[in-house]
């Protein structure tokens, strides 16, 4: 990485001329290379860390992103004065870009070619690669914006290299070149069981005259999230139950072919499953959430419970902590995941009170907190966020802390290298 | 407790005249009070702590006793120059007396009355109470000796008050007066499943021409212990398989009526069960051993694993520790036992190597060791004792440490009381 002088502004930009190349289906990758590349001028006093976050639901992981940016102390919002339909979230330290912005075919184009947005042919991986690489090298880019309401590709926006760049969407680990750029990758895996339960509830809700927020009282928070995401996704096609069903069915083969296999490349997978605390649970309200962490990943020490490397199940509710039915159960142990050695931490059930949360946190190790109770503090600060009472919120927060830790390790290493190569 | 001057010898004895009263079946308890009581002259610089150890197999718990005395640093042996058939074991700190010595009916008498040794009517609880009480008050007693070979009550022996008095046998917690004298009580509970497995193996062994020690190579060590105890018990009646079966059948009702119910009074119960690591195990070689510890017992803090009051299962074999099949599994959790609140620690499986033992020890809490690895050191010192590779040996050692701790707490409390009542 070339290091030049740091300007007063901290970042050098040359020009913003941008050639948006929307390749038709089947265009060769070499043609994509005609894309203008910005000169490499890195004047940052940090090395941009790139995180990939993959999941089915497009770019609906805003809670995860808000938890992540909160760990760094900033508040995330859309780019100032930019495209009002921007999918980007920017905070002091973190920029989250939505990979839907790299659709090479708009909705019309996809319909014409009979392919879904999950199909790699509807996405421009050359541009994705070029721009993520540029940002990682400290160079700003001008990125297209996909408007989820109109389904069209709109006027582009400037993205400056942040300290932490999160690329979230359907394909962050699909292209080997993009994957290679990732310092850390996460796959959010909502099990088909949970999806199905939620889907049934969504169908029920949609049959009501209006989809009001008061539903949140009777539905689980997770369901509500799902519902709102679906509502947004379905806005394009109308709300009918039939169209939802059709859409789900249509997505399944592409999902299995292009999205799901990415999880084998993830450094961490968060699995959302039905609870095992209630026999034959079919409400789907209580979740069992597993964090699968790859071993041997640089800058990443997997979280463990009590005794590293052993297998443990733990029901913290007992004499010192009392929980209501069905309580909480944790599990920790080594496993293999797509022939990789992994460690798994699992939380089944919900936290009802602060005591339960801090008690669980105090027995987790390698969580990269800076002070005792930092996870609990983060969870309380955002108690209104979805999943704050279960493993989804806790593991999202843990991932945030691990990314902060990884960022700091990378900066420290870069600083020590620089000190060696350029002595005073 | 009256405290008089401590003589150079440490103990005052008055006289050894002894009236052995063997009451026939049905004699009233009040008549038993005619027994001579030694005057209370306590000149000891300690308060004798009394431990009760109950189990089915009479006084065959010598391994347990040797582990216990080893914790205190002494070597146990029969009283010097006493009855060669004495059942007593004496070390520097500990005296173990066998409650069979309080049989009021000898073998002939029992046969005549058609009752077993398990029947309370064959035992003199008045004398047991008087003598245990005297010893606890620092007064020596002259105690009868039951000869297990001849089945007769023989010339008595002198028992001086030790620091720790262990009364072991069939009925240490049967009589409420004796029970009240106990500072701590343990019930050794060998499950009928394990007994049955062992019994079958014993039958097999006994059908062989000779019962040699070389059998120990093919049989488990626990089985060998059982075999030797049975061999001794059966010596009286001949070795035939039929007589063993008959004896087992004959004991069962009395065992269930008089022995088994004592466990509800025990402060700690050690349960020996078949392994659950091997599906449908029917070899009975690998044991699952549980230590059930009553909550709220003075001077006794139950052992726990990782997190006091919660429920945990732990398989230590993993990345840091590798174990052969079927490995080791531990469990810890709160429970109720005969409507008492208890904590349970369970070890299923065997230790193959020192690393496994020290690893397990290092994760047990409240074990009352004086230095890191004391349990492992004790277990290694007596690696040739039965059960050194499984939970029986480990829990026996733990109980030894807990008794040492209890002894020291009681002495400290007695010393502080004395300091208050008799200032210089």
Interface residues (C-beta under 8 A of the other chain):
Chain A: X306 X307 X308 X309 X310 X311 X312 X313 X314 X315 X316 X317 X318 X319 X320 X321 X333 X334 X363
Chain B: X306 X307 X308 X309 X310 X311 X312 X313 X314 X315 X316 X317 X318 X319 X320 X321 X333 X334 X363
